[in-house]
Amino acid sequence: MITFKTSKELNAATGKIMLDVDLEIKKGEFIALYGPSGSGKTTLLRILSGLDKPDLGYIKTDNHVWLDIENKINVIPQKRNIGFVFQHYALFPNMTVRENLLYALPQKHNEKIIEELLELMELSQLQHQDINILSGGQKQRVALARSLVQQAEILLLDEPFAALDNARRSKIQDYILKIHQQLNLTTILVSHDISEIYKMADTVLVIENGKIIKEGSPQEVFTNKKTSENIEVIAEILEIKKMGSNCIISILIGKTITEISKSENEVKELRLGDKISISLQSYQATINKL
């Protein structure tokens, strides 16, 4: 359990705002932070990791106090048992893949964890390669492995997929979900991508101007069950669930998730991630795969 209460003045594009957050995160949860740029999402991660200091507040995890401004407690990042994956990897370019992982390994820890992570991330054949010659997706996996070498219990992800193509992004998302479940991590992801949040997160915290304005599951936060008549839209398929004799399709239209019901025959050629056009007339949806 992480108990997190913090206040910090930020300089946003629209002027000064006060980041003011009070929340509890259960062990093993996958949390997504969603909201406009400059709303305080990355700052929250940096405060939690110890890279930034708030004006007021405290952070408690289980029986440990990481931060208590009033009592002048501020545990350094290296002792917070957190793995942080930055958007731009932050790897050492003059080291090999293996050397990057060894550098992050705490003293006297068994190197077996490195072998396990190299295998898990499918990096074993690349372990002696220089970082500079790796692809973006390979670097991302190295960054993720390095963040887990210290066997941290909390994983922070700051838009780590923003620069990747769709196929690479989907594959790395699968990696992170697998690791999150296998290692029983508590994971916090900053993302602007609703389909990504829908796929990965248990809970979404919507942040605007430094405040949490909405909280719930991705379905609760984003789903809009209302439809309009006589319109045609482009959508992305997020989920297909069988329900009785029909299938419920969750689709992303812009920034809104909507559910529609179709027969099994109508959806048999559809797959997750497909782009479709939907014609809505008198609340009847006609789907065409693009």
DRENDO-1510 file (C-alpha; in Angstrom, 1 decimal, always signed):
<recs>
REC; n; res; u; v; w
REC; 1; MET; +0.0; +0.0; +0.0 .
REC; 2; ILE; +1.3; +3.4; -0.9 .
REC; 3; THR; -0.2; +6.4; +0.9 .
REC; 4; PHE; +0.6; +9.6; -1.0 .
REC; 5; LYS; -0.3; +13.1; -0.2 .
REC; 6; THR; +1.6; +16.0; -1.7 .
REC; 7; SER; +1.4; +19.7; -2.7 .
REC; 8; LYS; +3.7; +21.5; -5.0 .
REC; 9; GLU; +3.5; +24.7; -7.0 .
REC; 10; LEU; +4.1; +24.1; -10.7 .
REC; 11; ASN; +4.7; +26.5; -13.7 .
REC; 12; ALA; +2.3; +25.4; -16.3 .
REC; 13; ALA; +1.7; +26.8; -19.8 .
REC; 14; THR; -1.3; +28.7; -18.5 .
REC; 15; GLY; +0.5; +30.0; -15.4 .
REC; 16; LYS; +1.2; +28.7; -11.9 .
REC; 17; ILE; -0.9; +25.8; -10.7 .
REC; 18; MET; -0.9; +23.9; -7.4 .
REC; 19; LEU; -0.3; +20.1; -7.7 .
REC; 20; ASP; -2.5; +18.8; -4.8 .
REC; 21; VAL; -3.0; +15.0; -4.7 .
REC; 22; ASP; -4.1; +12.7; -1.9 .
REC; 23; LEU; -4.4; +9.0; -2.8 .
REC; 24; GLU; -3.8; +5.4; -1.8 .
REC; 25; ILE; -2.5; +2.7; -4.2 .
REC; 26; LYS; -2.9; -1.0; -3.3 .
REC; 27; LYS; +0.0; -3.4; -3.8 .
REC; 28; GLY; -0.2; -5.1; -7.2 .
REC; 29; GLU; -2.4; -2.4; -8.9 .
REC; 30; PHE; -1.8; -1.1; -12.3 .
REC; 31; ILE; -2.6; +2.6; -12.3 .
REC; 32; ALA; -2.7; +5.0; -15.3 .
REC; 33; LEU; -2.4; +8.7; -15.0 .
REC; 34; TYR; -4.2; +10.5; -17.8 .
REC; 35; GLY; -4.7; +14.2; -18.6 .
REC; 36; PRO; -3.4; +17.1; -20.6 .
REC; 37; SER; +0.3; +18.0; -20.8 .
REC; 38; GLY; +1.4; +20.2; -17.9 .
REC; 39; SER; -1.2; +18.9; -15.5 .
REC; 40; GLY; +1.3; +17.3; -13.1 .
REC; 41; LYS; +1.4; +13.7; -14.1 .
REC; 42; THR; +5.2; +13.4; -14.6 .
REC; 43; THR; +5.9; +15.5; -11.5 .
REC; 44; LEU; +3.9; +13.0; -9.4 .
REC; 45; LEU; +6.2; +10.2; -10.6 .
REC; 46; ARG; +9.2; +12.2; -9.9 .
REC; 47; ILE; +8.1; +13.1; -6.4 .
REC; 48; LEU; +7.2; +9.4; -5.7 .
REC; 49; SER; +10.6; +8.3; -6.9 .
REC; 50; GLY; +12.5; +11.0; -4.9 .
REC; 51; LEU; +13.7; +12.9; -8.0 .
REC; 52; ASP; +11.6; +16.0; -7.0 .
REC; 53; LYS; +10.6; +17.4; -3.6 .
REC; 54; PRO; +7.1; +18.7; -2.9 .
REC; 55; ASP; +6.4; +21.8; -0.9 .
REC; 56; LEU; +4.2; +19.8; +1.5 .
REC; 57; GLY; +3.2; +16.2; +2.1 .
REC; 58; TYR; +4.3; +12.7; +2.8 .
REC; 59; ILE; +4.7; +9.3; +1.2 .
REC; 60; LYS; +4.3; +6.1; +3.2 .
REC; 61; THR; +4.6; +2.5; +1.8 .
REC; 62; ASP; +3.7; -0.3; +4.1 .
REC; 63; ASN; +5.6; +0.4; +7.3 .
REC; 64; HIS; +8.2; +2.8; +5.7 .
REC; 65; VAL; +8.1; +6.6; +5.5 .
REC; 66; TRP; +9.8; +7.8; +2.3 .
REC; 67; LEU; +8.8; +11.4; +2.7 .
REC; 68; ASP; +7.6; +13.7; +5.5 .
REC; 69; ILE; +8.2; +17.3; +4.8 .
REC; 70; GLU; +7.0; +18.4; +8.3 .
REC; 71; ASN; +9.5; +16.0; +10.0 .
REC; 72; LYS; +12.3; +16.6; +7.4 .
REC; 73; ILE; +12.3; +13.0; +6.2 .
REC; 74; ASN; +13.3; +12.5; +2.5 .
REC; 75; VAL; +14.6; +9.1; +1.6 .
REC; 76; ILE; +17.0; +9.2; -1.4 .
REC; 77; PRO; +15.8; +7.6; -4.7 .
REC; 78; GLN; +18.3; +4.7; -4.4 .
REC; 79; LYS; +16.6; +3.5; -1.2 .
REC; 80; ARG; +13.0; +3.8; -2.4 .
REC; 81; ASN; +12.9; +0.4; -4.1 .
REC; 82; ILE; +11.5; +1.9; -7.3 .
REC; 83; GLY; +12.2; +1.2; -11.0 .
REC; 84; PHE; +11.7; +4.2; -13.3 .
REC; 85; VAL; +11.4; +3.9; -17.1 .
REC; 86; PHE; +11.8; +7.3; -18.8 .
REC; 87; GLN; +10.4; +8.1; -22.2 .
REC; 88; HIS; +13.9; +8.5; -23.6 .
REC; 89; TYR; +15.4; +5.4; -22.0 .
REC; 90; ALA; +18.3; +7.1; -20.1 .
REC; 91; LEU; +20.7; +4.3; -20.9 .
REC; 92; PHE; +24.5; +4.5; -20.9 .
REC; 93; PRO; +25.5; +4.6; -24.6 .
REC; 94; ASN; +29.1; +3.7; -23.9 .
REC; 95; MET; +28.1; +0.4; -22.3 .
REC; 96; THR; +26.8; -2.9; -23.6 .
REC; 97; VAL; +23.3; -4.2; -22.8 .
REC; 98; ARG; +24.7; -6.4; -20.0 .
REC; 99; GLU; +26.9; -3.7; -18.6 .
REC; 100; ASN; +23.9; -1.4; -18.3 .
REC; 101; LEU; +22.1; -4.0; -16.2 .
REC; 102; LEU; +25.2; -4.8; -14.1 .
REC; 103; TYR; +25.6; -1.1; -13.3 .
REC; 104; ALA; +22.0; -1.0; -11.9 .
REC; 105; LEU; +22.5; -4.2; -9.8 .
REC; 106; PRO; +22.8; -3.4; -6.1 .
REC; 107; GLN; +26.0; -4.4; -4.4 .
REC; 108; LYS; +26.2; -8.0; -3.2 .
REC; 109; HIS; +23.0; -9.0; -5.1 .
REC; 110; ASN; +23.0; -12.2; -7.1 .
REC; 111; GLU; +23.6; -11.7; -10.8 .
REC; 112; LYS; +21.1; -14.4; -11.5 .
REC; 113; ILE; +18.4; -11.7; -11.8 .
REC; 114; ILE; +20.2; -10.4; -14.9 .
REC; 115; GLU; +20.1; -13.7; -16.6 .
REC; 116; GLU; +16.4; -14.1; -15.8 .
REC; 117; LEU; +15.6; -10.6; -17.2 .
REC; 118; LEU; +17.7; -11.0; -20.3 .
REC; 119; GLU; +15.7; -14.2; -21.1 .
REC; 120; LEU; +12.4; -12.7; -20.1 .
REC; 121; MET; +13.0; -9.6; -22.4 .
REC; 122; GLU; +14.5; -11.8; -25.2 .
REC; 123; LEU; +17.7; -9.9; -25.0 .
REC; 124; SER; +20.1; -12.8; -24.3 .
REC; 125; GLN; +21.6; -12.7; -27.8 .
REC; 126; LEU; +22.0; -8.9; -27.6 .
REC; 127; GLN; +23.6; -8.8; -24.2 .
REC; 128; HIS; +27.1; -7.9; -25.5 .
REC; 129; GLN; +26.0; -5.4; -28.1 .
REC; 130; ASP; +26.6; -1.7; -27.6 .
REC; 131; ILE; +23.5; +0.3; -26.8 .
REC; 132; ASN; +24.0; +2.7; -29.8 .
REC; 133; ILE; +23.4; +0.0; -32.4 .
REC; 134; LEU; +20.1; -1.2; -30.9 .
REC; 135; SER; +16.6; -0.4; -32.3 .
REC; 136; GLY; +14.2; +1.7; -30.4 .
REC; 137; GLY; +12.2; -1.3; -29.2 .
REC; 138; GLN; +15.3; -3.1; -28.1 .
REC; 139; LYS; +16.5; -0.1; -26.1 .
REC; 140; GLN; +13.1; +0.1; -24.5 .
REC; 141; ARG; +13.4; -3.5; -23.3 .
REC; 142; VAL; +16.8; -2.8; -22.0 .
REC; 143; ALA; +15.5; +0.2; -20.1 .
REC; 144; LEU; +12.7; -1.8; -18.6 .
REC; 145; ALA; +15.1; -4.7; -17.6 .
REC; 146; ARG; +17.5; -2.2; -16.0 .
REC; 147; SER; +14.7; -0.7; -13.9 .
REC; 148; LEU; +13.8; -4.2; -12.7 .
REC; 149; VAL; +17.4; -5.4; -11.9 .
REC; 150; GLN; +17.2; -4.1; -8.4 .
REC; 151; GLN; +14.0; -6.1; -7.9 .
REC; 152; ALA; +12.0; -3.0; -7.1 .
REC; 153; GLU; +8.4; -3.5; -6.0 .
REC; 154; ILE; +7.1; -0.3; -7.7 .
REC; 155; LEU; +7.5; +0.4; -11.5 .
REC; 156; LEU; +7.0; +3.9; -12.8 .
REC; 157; LEU; +6.5; +4.4; -16.6 .
REC; 158; ASP; +6.6; +7.9; -18.1 .
REC; 159; GLU; +5.1; +7.6; -21.6 .
REC; 160; PRO; +7.7; +4.9; -22.5 .
REC; 161; PHE; +5.9; +4.0; -25.8 .
REC; 162; ALA; +5.3; +7.5; -27.3 .
REC; 163; ALA; +8.0; +7.2; -30.0 .
REC; 164; LEU; +7.3; +3.6; -31.1 .
REC; 165; ASP; +5.3; +2.3; -34.0 .
REC; 166; ASN; +2.0; +0.5; -33.3 .
REC; 167; ALA; +3.4; -3.0; -33.7 .
REC; 168; ARG; +6.4; -2.4; -31.4 .
REC; 169; ARG; +4.3; -0.6; -28.9 .
REC; 170; SER; +1.8; -3.4; -28.6 .
REC; 171; LYS; +4.6; -6.0; -28.1 .
REC; 172; ILE; +6.3; -4.0; -25.4 .
REC; 173; GLN; +3.0; -3.4; -23.6 .
REC; 174; ASP; +2.5; -7.2; -23.5 .
REC; 175; TYR; +6.0; -7.5; -22.0 .
REC; 176; ILE; +5.2; -5.0; -19.2 .
REC; 177; LEU; +1.8; -6.7; -18.4 .
REC; 178; LYS; +3.6; -10.0; -18.2 .
REC; 179; ILE; +6.3; -8.7; -15.9 .
REC; 180; HIS; +3.7; -6.8; -13.8 .
REC; 181; GLN; +1.8; -10.0; -13.2 .
REC; 182; GLN; +4.7; -12.3; -12.8 .
REC; 183; LEU; +6.5; -10.1; -10.3 .
REC; 184; ASN; +3.4; -8.8; -8.5 .
REC; 185; LEU; +4.5; -5.2; -9.1 .
REC; 186; THR; +2.7; -2.0; -8.3 .
REC; 187; THR; +2.9; -0.1; -11.6 .
REC; 188; ILE; +2.0; +3.5; -12.4 .
REC; 189; LEU; +1.9; +4.6; -16.1 .
REC; 190; VAL; +1.7; +8.1; -17.5 .
REC; 191; SER; -0.1; +7.9; -20.9 .
REC; 192; HIS; -2.2; +10.0; -23.3 .
REC; 193; ASP; -3.2; +6.9; -25.2 .
REC; 194; ILE; -6.7; +5.7; -24.2 .
REC; 195; SER; -6.4; +2.3; -26.0 .
REC; 196; GLU; -3.1; +1.7; -24.2 .
REC; 197; ILE; -4.7; +2.5; -20.8 .
REC; 198; TYR; -7.7; +0.4; -21.6 .
REC; 199; LYS; -5.4; -2.6; -22.4 .
REC; 200; MET; -3.1; -2.2; -19.4 .
REC; 201; ALA; -4.6; -0.4; -16.4 .
REC; 202; ASP; -6.8; -1.5; -13.6 .
REC; 203; THR; -7.6; +2.1; -12.5 .
REC; 204; VAL; -7.3; +5.5; -14.2 .
REC; 205; LEU; -6.7; +8.8; -12.4 .
REC; 206; VAL; -7.6; +11.7; -14.6 .
REC; 207; ILE; -5.5; +14.8; -13.6 .
REC; 208; GLU; -6.2; +18.4; -14.7 .
REC; 209; ASN; -4.5; +21.5; -13.3 .
REC; 210; GLY; -2.8; +19.5; -10.6 .
REC; 211; LYS; -6.0; +17.8; -9.3 .
REC; 212; ILE; -7.5; +14.4; -9.6 .
REC; 213; ILE; -10.9; +15.1; -11.2 .
REC; 214; LYS; -12.0; +11.5; -12.0 .
REC; 215; GLU; -11.1; +8.0; -10.9 .
REC; 216; GLY; -12.3; +4.6; -11.9 .
REC; 217; SER; -11.7; +1.7; -14.2 .
REC; 218; PRO; -11.0; +2.5; -17.9 .
REC; 219; GLN; -14.5; +1.5; -18.7 .
REC; 220; GLU; -16.0; +3.8; -16.0 .
REC; 221; VAL; -13.8; +6.7; -16.9 .
REC; 222; PHE; -14.0; +6.6; -20.7 .
REC; 223; THR; -17.0; +4.6; -21.8 .
REC; 224; ASN; -19.9; +6.6; -23.2 .
REC; 225; LYS; -23.0; +4.4; -23.8 .
REC; 226; LYS; -24.9; +7.2; -25.6 .
REC; 227; THR; -24.8; +7.2; -29.4 .
REC; 228; SER; -25.8; +9.7; -32.0 .
REC; 229; GLU; -28.0; +9.2; -35.1 .
REC; 230; ASN; -27.0; +9.4; -38.7 .
REC; 231; ILE; -23.2; +9.7; -38.3 .
REC; 232; GLU; -20.1; +7.9; -39.7 .
REC; 233; VAL; -16.9; +7.7; -37.6 .
REC; 234; ILE; -13.6; +5.9; -37.6 .
REC; 235; ALA; -12.8; +3.8; -34.6 .
REC; 236; GLU; -10.3; +1.3; -33.2 .
REC; 237; ILE; -11.4; -2.1; -31.7 .
REC; 238; LEU; -10.2; -2.5; -28.1 .
REC; 239; GLU; -12.1; -5.6; -27.0 .
REC; 240; ILE; -14.5; -8.2; -28.3 .
REC; 241; LYS; -16.5; -10.1; -25.6 .
REC; 242; LYS; -19.0; -12.9; -26.3 .
REC; 243; MET; -22.2; -12.3; -24.4 .
REC; 244; GLY; -25.0; -14.8; -25.0 .
REC; 245; SER; -25.7; -15.1; -28.7 .
REC; 246; ASN; -24.0; -11.8; -29.5 .
REC; 247; CYS; -20.7; -10.1; -29.0 .
REC; 248; ILE; -20.0; -6.8; -27.2 .
REC; 249; ILE; -17.4; -4.7; -29.0 .
REC; 250; SER; -15.5; -2.0; -27.1 .
REC; 251; ILE; -14.3; +0.7; -29.6 .
REC; 252; LEU; -12.3; +3.9; -29.3 .
REC; 253; ILE; -13.8; +6.9; -31.1 .
REC; 254; GLY; -11.5; +9.9; -30.5 .
REC; 255; LYS; -11.1; +10.0; -26.8 .
REC; 256; THR; -14.2; +8.1; -25.9 .
REC; 257; ILE; -14.8; +4.3; -25.5 .
REC; 258; THR; -18.2; +3.1; -26.7 .
REC; 259; GLU; -19.7; -0.4; -26.6 .
REC; 260; ILE; -21.9; -1.8; -29.4 .
REC; 261; SER; -23.5; -5.2; -29.7 .
REC; 262; LYS; -23.2; -7.3; -32.9 .
REC; 263; SER; -23.8; -10.9; -33.9 .
REC; 264; GLU; -20.9; -13.4; -34.0 .
REC; 265; ASN; -21.2; -13.6; -37.8 .
REC; 266; GLU; -20.7; -9.8; -38.1 .
REC; 267; VAL; -17.5; -9.7; -36.0 .
REC; 268; LYS; -15.9; -13.0; -37.2 .
REC; 269; GLU; -13.4; -11.1; -39.4 .
REC; 270; LEU; -12.6; -8.4; -36.8 .
REC; 271; ARG; -9.5; -8.4; -34.5 .
REC; 272; LEU; -8.2; -6.3; -31.6 .
REC; 273; GLY; -6.5; -3.2; -32.9 .
REC; 274; ASP; -8.4; -3.1; -36.2 .
REC; 275; LYS; -9.5; +0.3; -37.6 .
REC; 276; ILE; -13.1; +0.3; -38.6 .
REC; 277; SER; -15.7; +2.7; -40.0 .
REC; 278; ILE; -19.0; +2.8; -38.2 .
REC; 279; SER; -22.2; +4.2; -39.7 .
REC; 280; LEU; -24.8; +5.0; -37.0 .
REC; 281; GLN; -28.4; +5.4; -38.2 .
REC; 282; SER; -31.3; +5.3; -35.8 .
REC; 283; TYR; -29.0; +3.6; -33.2 .
REC; 284; GLN; -28.2; +0.8; -35.6 .
REC; 285; ALA; -24.4; +0.4; -36.2 .
REC; 286; THR; -23.0; -0.9; -39.5 .
REC; 287; ILE; -19.3; -1.9; -39.3 .
REC; 288; ASN; -16.8; -1.9; -42.1 .
REC; 289; LYS; -13.2; -3.0; -41.6 .
REC; 290; LEU; -10.7; -0.6; -43.1 .
</recs>
